[in-house]
């Protein structure tokens, strides 16, 4: 199936139930690897939509940096999902990783974030973790926001019956 401009490719091999959810990086450097290590329960999809095996639905969380490139890549991935180009995907939401230690985004990025967030079921904004930039393992001292994110995703994938056969 063709993908919209800027959309992500679909994995060549279908998968069935693996438990948990898939982290899908909307662009390189989004933070998928760190999230996979820091938040138990997620699988790293890299930058490919996981392809559900026939009759299966897979939960996916988009991951992007909260800068212009990351937000526009997330917008393209969300549009691809909304267009029906990736069937069998239960899009849980979008995780935005910070692009700098600044606490507040500039107004144009806040406006774009609001626009992109409207195209996904829910959005989580993570804090800057200085230790990660300095080489500290993501599991060393994860911020409480990551624990809350993992708890919510676990609840969502348990209550929605994600990974189920349709």
CNS distance restraints for C-alpha pairs under 8 A (distance, minus, plus):
assign (resid   1 and name CA) (resid  85 and name CA) 6.58 0.50 0.50
assign (resid   2 and name CA) (resid  85 and name CA) 7.28 0.50 0.50
assign (resid   3 and name CA) (resid   7 and name CA) 5.70 0.50 0.50
assign (resid   3 and name CA) (resid   8 and name CA) 7.25 0.50 0.50
assign (resid   3 and name CA) (resid   9 and name CA) 7.37 0.50 0.50
assign (resid   3 and name CA) (resid  80 and name CA) 6.63 0.50 0.50
assign (resid   3 and name CA) (resid  85 and name CA) 6.39 0.50 0.50
assign (resid   4 and name CA) (resid  76 and name CA) 7.49 0.50 0.50
assign (resid   4 and name CA) (resid  79 and name CA) 7.75 0.50 0.50
assign (resid   4 and name CA) (resid  80 and name CA) 5.96 0.50 0.50
assign (resid   5 and name CA) (resid  76 and name CA) 7.36 0.50 0.50
assign (resid   6 and name CA) (resid  73 and name CA) 6.84 0.50 0.50
assign (resid   6 and name CA) (resid  76 and name CA) 5.57 0.50 0.50
assign (resid   6 and name CA) (resid  77 and name CA) 7.43 0.50 0.50
assign (resid   7 and name CA) (resid  73 and name CA) 7.73 0.50 0.50
assign (resid   7 and name CA) (resid  76 and name CA) 5.36 0.50 0.50
assign (resid   7 and name CA) (resid  77 and name CA) 5.17 0.50 0.50
assign (resid   7 and name CA) (resid  79 and name CA) 7.91 0.50 0.50
assign (resid   7 and name CA) (resid  80 and name CA) 5.85 0.50 0.50
assign (resid   8 and name CA) (resid  26 and name CA) 7.33 0.50 0.50
assign (resid   8 and name CA) (resid  47 and name CA) 6.72 0.50 0.50
assign (resid   8 and name CA) (resid  48 and name CA) 6.06 0.50 0.50
assign (resid   8 and name CA) (resid  49 and name CA) 6.75 0.50 0.50
assign (resid   8 and name CA) (resid  77 and name CA) 6.39 0.50 0.50
assign (resid   8 and name CA) (resid  80 and name CA) 7.89 0.50 0.50
assign (resid   9 and name CA) (resid  47 and name CA) 7.53 0.50 0.50
assign (resid   9 and name CA) (resid  48 and name CA) 5.26 0.50 0.50
assign (resid   9 and name CA) (resid  49 and name CA) 6.30 0.50 0.50
assign (resid  10 and name CA) (resid  48 and name CA) 5.07 0.50 0.50
assign (resid  10 and name CA) (resid  49 and name CA) 4.53 0.50 0.50
assign (resid  10 and name CA) (resid  50 and name CA) 6.16 0.50 0.50
assign (resid  10 and name CA) (resid  51 and name CA) 6.19 0.50 0.50
assign (resid  10 and name CA) (resid  86 and name CA) 7.59 0.50 0.50
assign (resid  11 and name CA) (resid  48 and name CA) 5.28 0.50 0.50
assign (resid  11 and name CA) (resid  49 and name CA) 5.81 0.50 0.50
assign (resid  11 and name CA) (resid  50 and name CA) 5.36 0.50 0.50
assign (resid  11 and name CA) (resid  51 and name CA) 5.58 0.50 0.50
assign (resid  12 and name CA) (resid  51 and name CA) 7.20 0.50 0.50
assign (resid  13 and name CA) (resid  51 and name CA) 6.46 0.50 0.50
assign (resid  14 and name CA) (resid  50 and name CA) 7.11 0.50 0.50
assign (resid  14 and name CA) (resid  51 and name CA) 4.49 0.50 0.50
assign (resid  14 and name CA) (resid  52 and name CA) 5.07 0.50 0.50
assign (resid  14 and name CA) (resid  53 and name CA) 4.64 0.50 0.50
assign (resid  14 and name CA) (resid  54 and name CA) 7.89 0.50 0.50
assign (resid  15 and name CA) (resid  50 and name CA) 7.18 0.50 0.50
assign (resid  15 and name CA) (resid  51 and name CA) 6.06 0.50 0.50
assign (resid  15 and name CA) (resid  52 and name CA) 5.13 0.50 0.50
assign (resid  15 and name CA) (resid  53 and name CA) 4.97 0.50 0.50
assign (resid  16 and name CA) (resid  52 and name CA) 5.94 0.50 0.50
assign (resid  16 and name CA) (resid  53 and name CA) 5.13 0.50 0.50
assign (resid  16 and name CA) (resid  56 and name CA) 6.17 0.50 0.50
assign (resid  16 and name CA) (resid  58 and name CA) 7.82 0.50 0.50
assign (resid  16 and name CA) (resid 163 and name CA) 7.20 0.50 0.50
assign (resid  17 and name CA) (resid  56 and name CA) 7.54 0.50 0.50
assign (resid  17 and name CA) (resid  58 and name CA) 7.60 0.50 0.50
assign (resid  17 and name CA) (resid 163 and name CA) 5.27 0.50 0.50
assign (resid  17 and name CA) (resid 164 and name CA) 7.40 0.50 0.50
assign (resid  18 and name CA) (resid 163 and name CA) 7.66 0.50 0.50
assign (resid  19 and name CA) (resid  41 and name CA) 7.36 0.50 0.50
assign (resid  19 and name CA) (resid 163 and name CA) 7.03 0.50 0.50
assign (resid  20 and name CA) (resid  41 and name CA) 4.79 0.50 0.50
assign (resid  20 and name CA) (resid  42 and name CA) 5.47 0.50 0.50
assign (resid  20 and name CA) (resid  43 and name CA) 7.31 0.50 0.50
assign (resid  20 and name CA) (resid  59 and name CA) 7.71 0.50 0.50
assign (resid  20 and name CA) (resid 154 and name CA) 6.82 0.50 0.50
assign (resid  20 and name CA) (resid 157 and name CA) 6.49 0.50 0.50
assign (resid  21 and name CA) (resid  41 and name CA) 6.61 0.50 0.50
assign (resid  21 and name CA) (resid  42 and name CA) 4.87 0.50 0.50
assign (resid  21 and name CA) (resid  43 and name CA) 6.12 0.50 0.50
assign (resid  21 and name CA) (resid  58 and name CA) 7.08 0.50 0.50
assign (resid  21 and name CA) (resid  59 and name CA) 5.03 0.50 0.50
assign (resid  21 and name CA) (resid  60 and name CA) 5.65 0.50 0.50
assign (resid  21 and name CA) (resid  61 and name CA) 7.19 0.50 0.50
assign (resid  21 and name CA) (resid 153 and name CA) 7.75 0.50 0.50
assign (resid  21 and name CA) (resid 157 and name CA) 7.17 0.50 0.50
assign (resid  22 and name CA) (resid  42 and name CA) 5.44 0.50 0.50
assign (resid  22 and name CA) (resid  43 and name CA) 4.69 0.50 0.50
assign (resid  22 and name CA) (resid  44 and name CA) 5.92 0.50 0.50
assign (resid  22 and name CA) (resid  45 and name CA) 5.81 0.50 0.50
assign (resid  22 and name CA) (resid  50 and name CA) 7.59 0.50 0.50
assign (resid  22 and name CA) (resid  58 and name CA) 7.66 0.50 0.50
assign (resid  22 and name CA) (resid  59 and name CA) 6.25 0.50 0.50
assign (resid  22 and name CA) (resid  60 and name CA) 4.67 0.50 0.50
assign (resid  22 and name CA) (resid  61 and name CA) 6.10 0.50 0.50
assign (resid  23 and name CA) (resid  32 and name CA) 6.13 0.50 0.50
assign (resid  23 and name CA) (resid  35 and name CA) 7.89 0.50 0.50
assign (resid  23 and name CA) (resid  36 and name CA) 7.37 0.50 0.50
assign (resid  23 and name CA) (resid  42 and name CA) 6.24 0.50 0.50
assign (resid  23 and name CA) (resid  43 and name CA) 5.96 0.50 0.50
assign (resid  23 and name CA) (resid  44 and name CA) 5.20 0.50 0.50
assign (resid  23 and name CA) (resid  45 and name CA) 5.64 0.50 0.50
assign (resid  23 and name CA) (resid  46 and name CA) 7.37 0.50 0.50
assign (resid  23 and name CA) (resid  60 and name CA) 6.03 0.50 0.50
assign (resid  23 and name CA) (resid  61 and name CA) 5.04 0.50 0.50
assign (resid  23 and name CA) (resid  62 and name CA) 6.13 0.50 0.50
assign (resid  23 and name CA) (resid  63 and name CA) 6.66 0.50 0.50
assign (resid  24 and name CA) (resid  32 and name CA) 6.97 0.50 0.50
assign (resid  24 and name CA) (resid  44 and name CA) 6.85 0.50 0.50
assign (resid  24 and name CA) (resid  45 and name CA) 5.19 0.50 0.50
assign (resid  24 and name CA) (resid  46 and name CA) 5.80 0.50 0.50
assign (resid  24 and name CA) (resid  47 and name CA) 5.74 0.50 0.50
assign (resid  24 and name CA) (resid  48 and name CA) 6.81 0.50 0.50
assign (resid  24 and name CA) (resid  49 and name CA) 6.69 0.50 0.50
assign (resid  24 and name CA) (resid  60 and name CA) 6.67 0.50 0.50
assign (resid  24 and name CA) (resid  61 and name CA) 5.95 0.50 0.50
assign (resid  24 and name CA) (resid  62 and name CA) 4.83 0.50 0.50
assign (resid  24 and name CA) (resid  63 and name CA) 5.82 0.50 0.50
assign (resid  25 and name CA) (resid  29 and name CA) 7.92 0.50 0.50
assign (resid  25 and name CA) (resid  30 and name CA) 5.73 0.50 0.50
assign (resid  25 and name CA) (resid  31 and name CA) 7.35 0.50 0.50
assign (resid  25 and name CA) (resid  32 and name CA) 5.87 0.50 0.50
assign (resid  25 and name CA) (resid  45 and name CA) 7.39 0.50 0.50
assign (resid  25 and name CA) (resid  46 and name CA) 5.74 0.50 0.50
assign (resid  25 and name CA) (resid  47 and name CA) 4.91 0.50 0.50
assign (resid  25 and name CA) (resid  48 and name CA) 7.85 0.50 0.50
assign (resid  25 and name CA) (resid  62 and name CA) 6.06 0.50 0.50
assign (resid  25 and name CA) (resid  63 and name CA) 4.85 0.50 0.50
assign (resid  25 and name CA) (resid  64 and name CA) 6.28 0.50 0.50
assign (resid  26 and name CA) (resid  30 and name CA) 6.87 0.50 0.50
assign (resid  26 and name CA) (resid  47 and name CA) 6.20 0.50 0.50
assign (resid  26 and name CA) (resid  62 and name CA) 6.45 0.50 0.50
assign (resid  26 and name CA) (resid  63 and name CA) 5.90 0.50 0.50
assign (resid  26 and name CA) (resid  64 and name CA) 5.57 0.50 0.50
assign (resid  26 and name CA) (resid  70 and name CA) 7.05 0.50 0.50
assign (resid  26 and name CA) (resid  73 and name CA) 5.51 0.50 0.50
assign (resid  26 and name CA) (resid  74 and name CA) 5.51 0.50 0.50
assign (resid  26 and name CA) (resid  77 and name CA) 6.62 0.50 0.50
assign (resid  27 and name CA) (resid  47 and name CA) 6.72 0.50 0.50
assign (resid  27 and name CA) (resid  64 and name CA) 6.72 0.50 0.50
assign (resid  27 and name CA) (resid  70 and name CA) 6.64 0.50 0.50
assign (resid  27 and name CA) (resid  73 and name CA) 6.46 0.50 0.50
assign (resid  28 and name CA) (resid  47 and name CA) 7.63 0.50 0.50
assign (resid  29 and name CA) (resid  65 and name CA) 7.77 0.50 0.50
assign (resid  30 and name CA) (resid  63 and name CA) 5.93 0.50 0.50
assign (resid  30 and name CA) (resid  64 and name CA) 4.66 0.50 0.50
assign (resid  30 and name CA) (resid  65 and name CA) 5.22 0.50 0.50
assign (resid  30 and name CA) (resid  70 and name CA) 7.32 0.50 0.50
assign (resid  30 and name CA) (resid  97 and name CA) 6.86 0.50 0.50
assign (resid  31 and name CA) (resid  35 and name CA) 6.23 0.50 0.50
assign (resid  31 and name CA) (resid  63 and name CA) 6.92 0.50 0.50
assign (resid  31 and name CA) (resid  64 and name CA) 7.26 0.50 0.50
assign (resid  31 and name CA) (resid  65 and name CA) 7.61 0.50 0.50
assign (resid  31 and name CA) (resid  97 and name CA) 6.77 0.50 0.50
assign (resid  32 and name CA) (resid  36 and name CA) 6.02 0.50 0.50
assign (resid  32 and name CA) (resid  44 and name CA) 6.56 0.50 0.50
assign (resid  32 and name CA) (resid  46 and name CA) 7.16 0.50 0.50
assign (resid  32 and name CA) (resid  63 and name CA) 6.57 0.50 0.50
assign (resid  33 and name CA) (resid  37 and name CA) 6.46 0.50 0.50
assign (resid  33 and name CA) (resid  44 and name CA) 6.91 0.50 0.50
assign (resid  34 and name CA) (resid  38 and name CA) 5.97 0.50 0.50
assign (resid  34 and name CA) (resid 138 and name CA) 5.67 0.50 0.50
assign (resid  35 and name CA) (resid  39 and name CA) 5.52 0.50 0.50
assign (resid  35 and name CA) (resid  42 and name CA) 7.92 0.50 0.50
assign (resid  35 and name CA) (resid 138 and name CA) 7.57 0.50 0.50
assign (resid  36 and name CA) (resid  40 and name CA) 6.84 0.50 0.50
assign (resid  36 and name CA) (resid  41 and name CA) 7.86 0.50 0.50
assign (resid  36 and name CA) (resid  42 and name CA) 5.71 0.50 0.50
assign (resid  36 and name CA) (resid  43 and name CA) 6.33 0.50 0.50
assign (resid  36 and name CA) (resid  44 and name CA) 6.17 0.50 0.50
assign (resid  37 and name CA) (resid 138 and name CA) 6.10 0.50 0.50
assign (resid  37 and name CA) (resid 139 and name CA) 6.33 0.50 0.50
assign (resid  38 and name CA) (resid 138 and name CA) 5.05 0.50 0.50
assign (resid  38 and name CA) (resid 139 and name CA) 4.91 0.50 0.50
assign (resid  38 and name CA) (resid 142 and name CA) 6.48 0.50 0.50
assign (resid  38 and name CA) (resid 146 and name CA) 7.27 0.50 0.50
assign (resid  39 and name CA) (resid 146 and name CA) 6.38 0.50 0.50
assign (resid  39 and name CA) (resid 147 and name CA) 6.92 0.50 0.50
assign (resid  39 and name CA) (resid 149 and name CA) 7.77 0.50 0.50
assign (resid  39 and name CA) (resid 150 and name CA) 5.55 0.50 0.50
assign (resid  40 and name CA) (resid 150 and name CA) 6.77 0.50 0.50
assign (resid  41 and name CA) (resid 150 and name CA) 7.38 0.50 0.50
assign (resid  41 and name CA) (resid 154 and name CA) 7.25 0.50 0.50
assign (resid  45 and name CA) (resid  49 and name CA) 6.73 0.50 0.50
assign (resid  45 and name CA) (resid  50 and name CA) 6.35 0.50 0.50
assign (resid  49 and name CA) (resid  86 and name CA) 7.49 0.50 0.50
assign (resid  50 and name CA) (resid  58 and name CA) 7.62 0.50 0.50
assign (resid  51 and name CA) (resid  88 and name CA) 7.75 0.50 0.50
assign (resid  52 and name CA) (resid  56 and name CA) 5.49 0.50 0.50
assign (resid  52 and name CA) (resid  57 and name CA) 6.05 0.50 0.50
assign (resid  52 and name CA) (resid  58 and name CA) 6.18 0.50 0.50
assign (resid  52 and name CA) (resid  88 and name CA) 5.97 0.50 0.50
assign (resid  52 and name CA) (resid  89 and name CA) 7.47 0.50 0.50
assign (resid  55 and name CA) (resid  88 and name CA) 7.93 0.50 0.50
assign (resid  55 and name CA) (resid 164 and name CA) 7.96 0.50 0.50
assign (resid  55 and name CA) (resid 165 and name CA) 4.88 0.50 0.50
assign (resid  55 and name CA) (resid 166 and name CA) 4.86 0.50 0.50
assign (resid  56 and name CA) (resid  88 and name CA) 6.47 0.50 0.50
assign (resid  56 and name CA) (resid 163 and name CA) 6.04 0.50 0.50
assign (resid  56 and name CA) (resid 164 and name CA) 5.50 0.50 0.50
assign (resid  56 and name CA) (resid 165 and name CA) 4.26 0.50 0.50
assign (resid  56 and name CA) (resid 166 and name CA) 5.77 0.50 0.50
assign (resid  57 and name CA) (resid  88 and name CA) 4.54 0.50 0.50
assign (resid  57 and name CA) (resid  89 and name CA) 5.61 0.50 0.50
assign (resid  57 and name CA) (resid  90 and name CA) 6.45 0.50 0.50
assign (resid  57 and name CA) (resid 162 and name CA) 6.17 0.50 0.50
assign (resid  57 and name CA) (resid 163 and name CA) 4.94 0.50 0.50
assign (resid  57 and name CA) (resid 164 and name CA) 5.64 0.50 0.50
assign (resid  57 and name CA) (resid 165 and name CA) 6.40 0.50 0.50
assign (resid  57 and name CA) (resid 166 and name CA) 6.93 0.50 0.50
assign (resid  58 and name CA) (resid  88 and name CA) 6.31 0.50 0.50
assign (resid  58 and name CA) (resid  89 and name CA) 5.08 0.50 0.50
assign (resid  58 and name CA) (resid  90 and name CA) 5.72 0.50 0.50
assign (resid  58 and name CA) (resid 162 and name CA) 6.00 0.50 0.50
assign (resid  58 and name CA) (resid 163 and name CA) 4.87 0.50 0.50
assign (resid  58 and name CA) (resid 164 and name CA) 7.67 0.50 0.50
assign (resid  59 and name CA) (resid  89 and name CA) 5.95 0.50 0.50
assign (resid  59 and name CA) (resid  90 and name CA) 4.49 0.50 0.50
assign (resid  59 and name CA) (resid  91 and name CA) 5.79 0.50 0.50
assign (resid  59 and name CA) (resid  92 and name CA) 6.27 0.50 0.50
assign (resid  59 and name CA) (resid 157 and name CA) 7.09 0.50 0.50
assign (resid  59 and name CA) (resid 162 and name CA) 5.80 0.50 0.50
assign (resid  59 and name CA) (resid 163 and name CA) 6.73 0.50 0.50
assign (resid  60 and name CA) (resid  89 and name CA) 6.62 0.50 0.50
assign (resid  60 and name CA) (resid  90 and name CA) 6.08 0.50 0.50
assign (resid  60 and name CA) (resid  91 and name CA) 4.95 0.50 0.50
assign (resid  60 and name CA) (resid  92 and name CA) 5.82 0.50 0.50
assign (resid  60 and name CA) (resid  93 and name CA) 7.49 0.50 0.50
assign (resid  61 and name CA) (resid  91 and name CA) 6.13 0.50 0.50
assign (resid  61 and name CA) (resid  92 and name CA) 5.45 0.50 0.50
assign (resid  61 and name CA) (resid  93 and name CA) 5.22 0.50 0.50
assign (resid  61 and name CA) (resid  94 and name CA) 5.61 0.50 0.50
assign (resid  61 and name CA) (resid  95 and name CA) 6.96 0.50 0.50
assign (resid  62 and name CA) (resid  74 and name CA) 7.05 0.50 0.50
assign (resid  62 and name CA) (resid  77 and name CA) 7.89 0.50 0.50
assign (resid  62 and name CA) (resid  91 and name CA) 7.81 0.50 0.50
assign (resid  62 and name CA) (resid  93 and name CA) 6.24 0.50 0.50
assign (resid  62 and name CA) (resid  94 and name CA) 4.55 0.50 0.50
assign (resid  62 and name CA) (resid  95 and name CA) 6.10 0.50 0.50
assign (resid  63 and name CA) (resid  74 and name CA) 7.44 0.50 0.50
assign (resid  63 and name CA) (resid  94 and name CA) 5.73 0.50 0.50
assign (resid  63 and name CA) (resid  95 and name CA) 4.78 0.50 0.50
assign (resid  63 and name CA) (resid  96 and name CA) 5.99 0.50 0.50
assign (resid  63 and name CA) (resid  97 and name CA) 7.36 0.50 0.50
assign (resid  64 and name CA) (resid  70 and name CA) 4.97 0.50 0.50
assign (resid  64 and name CA) (resid  71 and name CA) 6.53 0.50 0.50
assign (resid  64 and name CA) (resid  73 and name CA) 7.41 0.50 0.50
assign (resid  64 and name CA) (resid  74 and name CA) 6.12 0.50 0.50
assign (resid  64 and name CA) (resid  94 and name CA) 7.51 0.50 0.50
assign (resid  64 and name CA) (resid  95 and name CA) 6.44 0.50 0.50
assign (resid  64 and name CA) (resid  96 and name CA) 5.14 0.50 0.50
assign (resid  64 and name CA) (resid  97 and name CA) 6.12 0.50 0.50
assign (resid  65 and name CA) (resid  69 and name CA) 7.74 0.50 0.50
assign (resid  65 and name CA) (resid  70 and name CA) 4.64 0.50 0.50
assign (resid  65 and name CA) (resid  71 and name CA) 6.71 0.50 0.50
assign (resid  65 and name CA) (resid  96 and name CA) 5.38 0.50 0.50
assign (resid  65 and name CA) (resid  97 and name CA) 4.62 0.50 0.50
assign (resid  65 and name CA) (resid  98 and name CA) 5.74 0.50 0.50
assign (resid  65 and name CA) (resid  99 and name CA) 5.83 0.50 0.50
assign (resid  66 and name CA) (resid  70 and name CA) 5.85 0.50 0.50
assign (resid  66 and name CA) (resid  71 and name CA) 5.88 0.50 0.50
assign (resid  66 and name CA) (resid  96 and name CA) 5.50 0.50 0.50
assign (resid  66 and name CA) (resid  97 and name CA) 5.82 0.50 0.50
assign (resid  66 and name CA) (resid  98 and name CA) 5.38 0.50 0.50
assign (resid  66 and name CA) (resid  99 and name CA) 5.92 0.50 0.50
assign (resid  66 and name CA) (resid 109 and name CA) 7.56 0.50 0.50
assign (resid  66 and name CA) (resid 113 and name CA) 7.42 0.50 0.50
assign (resid  67 and name CA) (resid  71 and name CA) 5.94 0.50 0.50
assign (resid  67 and name CA) (resid  98 and name CA) 7.72 0.50 0.50
assign (resid  67 and name CA) (resid  99 and name CA) 6.17 0.50 0.50
assign (resid  67 and name CA) (resid 109 and name CA) 6.70 0.50 0.50
assign (resid  68 and name CA) (resid  72 and name CA) 6.08 0.50 0.50
assign (resid  68 and name CA) (resid 109 and name CA) 6.63 0.50 0.50
assign (resid  68 and name CA) (resid 112 and name CA) 7.94 0.50 0.50
assign (resid  69 and name CA) (resid  73 and name CA) 6.12 0.50 0.50
assign (resid  70 and name CA) (resid  74 and name CA) 6.12 0.50 0.50
assign (resid  71 and name CA) (resid  75 and name CA) 6.08 0.50 0.50
assign (resid  71 and name CA) (resid 112 and name CA) 7.08 0.50 0.50
assign (resid  71 and name CA) (resid 113 and name CA) 6.57 0.50 0.50
assign (resid  71 and name CA) (resid 116 and name CA) 6.91 0.50 0.50
assign (resid  72 and name CA) (resid  76 and name CA) 6.24 0.50 0.50
assign (resid  72 and name CA) (resid 116 and name CA) 7.89 0.50 0.50
assign (resid  73 and name CA) (resid  77 and name CA) 6.29 0.50 0.50
assign (resid  74 and name CA) (resid  78 and name CA) 6.04 0.50 0.50
assign (resid  74 and name CA) (resid  94 and name CA) 7.82 0.50 0.50
assign (resid  74 and name CA) (resid 116 and name CA) 7.20 0.50 0.50
assign (resid  75 and name CA) (resid  79 and name CA) 6.11 0.50 0.50
assign (resid  75 and name CA) (resid 116 and name CA) 5.41 0.50 0.50
assign (resid  75 and name CA) (resid 119 and name CA) 7.49 0.50 0.50
assign (resid  76 and name CA) (resid  80 and name CA) 6.14 0.50 0.50
assign (resid  77 and name CA) (resid  81 and name CA) 6.31 0.50 0.50
assign (resid  78 and name CA) (resid  82 and name CA) 6.08 0.50 0.50
assign (resid  78 and name CA) (resid 116 and name CA) 7.99 0.50 0.50
assign (resid  78 and name CA) (resid 119 and name CA) 6.23 0.50 0.50
assign (resid  78 and name CA) (resid 120 and name CA) 6.46 0.50 0.50
assign (resid  79 and name CA) (resid  83 and name CA) 5.98 0.50 0.50
assign (resid  79 and name CA) (resid 119 and name CA) 7.42 0.50 0.50
assign (resid  80 and name CA) (resid  84 and name CA) 6.82 0.50 0.50
assign (resid  80 and name CA) (resid  85 and name CA) 5.74 0.50 0.50
assign (resid  80 and name CA) (resid  86 and name CA) 7.03 0.50 0.50
assign (resid  81 and name CA) (resid  85 and name CA) 5.95 0.50 0.50
assign (resid  81 and name CA) (resid  86 and name CA) 5.59 0.50 0.50
assign (resid  81 and name CA) (resid  87 and name CA) 7.80 0.50 0.50
assign (resid  81 and name CA) (resid  89 and name CA) 7.77 0.50 0.50
assign (resid  81 and name CA) (resid  91 and name CA) 7.79 0.50 0.50
assign (resid  82 and name CA) (resid 119 and name CA) 7.96 0.50 0.50
assign (resid  90 and name CA) (resid 162 and name CA) 7.12 0.50 0.50
assign (resid  91 and name CA) (resid 120 and name CA) 7.43 0.50 0.50
assign (resid  91 and name CA) (resid 121 and name CA) 7.20 0.50 0.50
assign (resid  92 and name CA) (resid 120 and name CA) 7.73 0.50 0.50
assign (resid  92 and name CA) (resid 121 and name CA) 6.16 0.50 0.50
assign (resid  92 and name CA) (resid 122 and name CA) 6.86 0.50 0.50
assign (resid  92 and name CA) (resid 153 and name CA) 7.92 0.50 0.50
assign (resid  92 and name CA) (resid 156 and name CA) 7.80 0.50 0.50
assign (resid  93 and name CA) (resid 120 and name CA) 5.43 0.50 0.50
assign (resid  93 and name CA) (resid 121 and name CA) 5.16 0.50 0.50
assign (resid  93 and name CA) (resid 122 and name CA) 4.60 0.50 0.50
assign (resid  93 and name CA) (resid 123 and name CA) 5.54 0.50 0.50
assign (resid  93 and name CA) (resid 124 and name CA) 7.79 0.50 0.50
assign (resid  94 and name CA) (resid 117 and name CA) 7.53 0.50 0.50
assign (resid  94 and name CA) (resid 120 and name CA) 6.75 0.50 0.50
assign (resid  94 and name CA) (resid 122 and name CA) 6.40 0.50 0.50
assign (resid  94 and name CA) (resid 123 and name CA) 4.76 0.50 0.50
assign (resid  94 and name CA) (resid 124 and name CA) 6.28 0.50 0.50
assign (resid  95 and name CA) (resid 123 and name CA) 5.85 0.50 0.50
assign (resid  95 and name CA) (resid 124 and name CA) 4.78 0.50 0.50
assign (resid  95 and name CA) (resid 125 and name CA) 5.94 0.50 0.50
assign (resid  95 and name CA) (resid 126 and name CA) 7.18 0.50 0.50
assign (resid  96 and name CA) (resid 123 and name CA) 7.34 0.50 0.50
assign (resid  96 and name CA) (resid 124 and name CA) 6.09 0.50 0.50
assign (resid  96 and name CA) (resid 125 and name CA) 4.76 0.50 0.50
assign (resid  96 and name CA) (resid 126 and name CA) 6.14 0.50 0.50
assign (resid  97 and name CA) (resid 125 and name CA) 6.29 0.50 0.50
assign (resid  97 and name CA) (resid 126 and name CA) 5.32 0.50 0.50
assign (resid  97 and name CA) (resid 127 and name CA) 7.11 0.50 0.50
assign (resid  97 and name CA) (resid 128 and name CA) 7.54 0.50 0.50
assign (resid  98 and name CA) (resid 125 and name CA) 7.66 0.50 0.50
assign (resid  98 and name CA) (resid 126 and name CA) 6.59 0.50 0.50
assign (resid  98 and name CA) (resid 127 and name CA) 6.38 0.50 0.50
assign (resid  98 and name CA) (resid 128 and name CA) 5.67 0.50 0.50
assign (resid  99 and name CA) (resid 128 and name CA) 7.90 0.50 0.50
assign (resid 100 and name CA) (resid 128 and name CA) 6.86 0.50 0.50
assign (resid 101 and name CA) (resid 128 and name CA) 5.39 0.50 0.50
assign (resid 101 and name CA) (resid 129 and name CA) 7.96 0.50 0.50
assign (resid 101 and name CA) (resid 130 and name CA) 7.67 0.50 0.50
assign (resid 103 and name CA) (resid 127 and name CA) 7.96 0.50 0.50
assign (resid 105 and name CA) (resid 109 and name CA) 5.99 0.50 0.50
assign (resid 105 and name CA) (resid 110 and name CA) 5.77 0.50 0.50
assign (resid 106 and name CA) (resid 110 and name CA) 6.25 0.50 0.50
assign (resid 107 and name CA) (resid 111 and name CA) 6.13 0.50 0.50
assign (resid 108 and name CA) (resid 112 and name CA) 6.24 0.50 0.50
assign (resid 109 and name CA) (resid 113 and name CA) 5.90 0.50 0.50
assign (resid 110 and name CA) (resid 114 and name CA) 6.18 0.50 0.50
assign (resid 111 and name CA) (resid 115 and name CA) 6.32 0.50 0.50
assign (resid 112 and name CA) (resid 116 and name CA) 6.13 0.50 0.50
assign (resid 113 and name CA) (resid 117 and name CA) 5.90 0.50 0.50
assign (resid 114 and name CA) (resid 118 and name CA) 6.38 0.50 0.50
assign (resid 115 and name CA) (resid 119 and name CA) 7.24 0.50 0.50
assign (resid 116 and name CA) (resid 120 and name CA) 7.31 0.50 0.50
assign (resid 117 and name CA) (resid 121 and name CA) 7.81 0.50 0.50
assign (resid 117 and name CA) (resid 122 and name CA) 6.88 0.50 0.50
assign (resid 117 and name CA) (resid 123 and name CA) 5.98 0.50 0.50
assign (resid 124 and name CA) (resid 149 and name CA) 7.66 0.50 0.50
assign (resid 126 and name CA) (resid 145 and name CA) 6.64 0.50 0.50
assign (resid 126 and name CA) (resid 146 and name CA) 7.47 0.50 0.50
assign (resid 127 and name CA) (resid 143 and name CA) 7.75 0.50 0.50
assign (resid 127 and name CA) (resid 145 and name CA) 7.56 0.50 0.50
assign (resid 129 and name CA) (resid 133 and name CA) 7.17 0.50 0.50
assign (resid 129 and name CA) (resid 143 and name CA) 7.68 0.50 0.50
assign (resid 130 and name CA) (resid 134 and name CA) 6.58 0.50 0.50
assign (resid 131 and name CA) (resid 135 and name CA) 6.33 0.50 0.50
assign (resid 131 and name CA) (resid 136 and name CA) 5.02 0.50 0.50
assign (resid 131 and name CA) (resid 137 and name CA) 7.89 0.50 0.50
assign (resid 132 and name CA) (resid 136 and name CA) 4.91 0.50 0.50
assign (resid 132 and name CA) (resid 137 and name CA) 6.47 0.50 0.50
assign (resid 132 and name CA) (resid 138 and name CA) 6.36 0.50 0.50
assign (resid 136 and name CA) (resid 140 and name CA) 6.81 0.50 0.50
assign (resid 138 and name CA) (resid 142 and name CA) 6.26 0.50 0.50
assign (resid 142 and name CA) (resid 146 and name CA) 6.38 0.50 0.50
assign (resid 142 and name CA) (resid 147 and name CA) 7.56 0.50 0.50
assign (resid 143 and name CA) (resid 147 and name CA) 7.17 0.50 0.50
assign (resid 144 and name CA) (resid 148 and name CA) 6.29 0.50 0.50
assign (resid 145 and name CA) (resid 149 and name CA) 6.04 0.50 0.50
assign (resid 146 and name CA) (resid 150 and name CA) 6.11 0.50 0.50
assign (resid 147 and name CA) (resid 151 and name CA) 6.16 0.50 0.50
assign (resid 148 and name CA) (resid 152 and name CA) 6.15 0.50 0.50
assign (resid 149 and name CA) (resid 153 and name CA) 6.12 0.50 0.50
assign (resid 150 and name CA) (resid 154 and name CA) 6.01 0.50 0.50
assign (resid 151 and name CA) (resid 155 and name CA) 6.17 0.50 0.50
assign (resid 152 and name CA) (resid 156 and name CA) 6.07 0.50 0.50
assign (resid 153 and name CA) (resid 157 and name CA) 6.05 0.50 0.50
assign (resid 154 and name CA) (resid 158 and name CA) 6.03 0.50 0.50
assign (resid 155 and name CA) (resid 159 and name CA) 5.93 0.50 0.50
assign (resid 156 and name CA) (resid 160 and name CA) 5.83 0.50 0.50
assign (resid 157 and name CA) (resid 161 and name CA) 6.10 0.50 0.50
assign (resid 157 and name CA) (resid 162 and name CA) 5.25 0.50 0.50
assign (resid 157 and name CA) (resid 163 and name CA) 7.99 0.50 0.50
assign (resid 158 and name CA) (resid 162 and name CA) 7.02 0.50 0.50
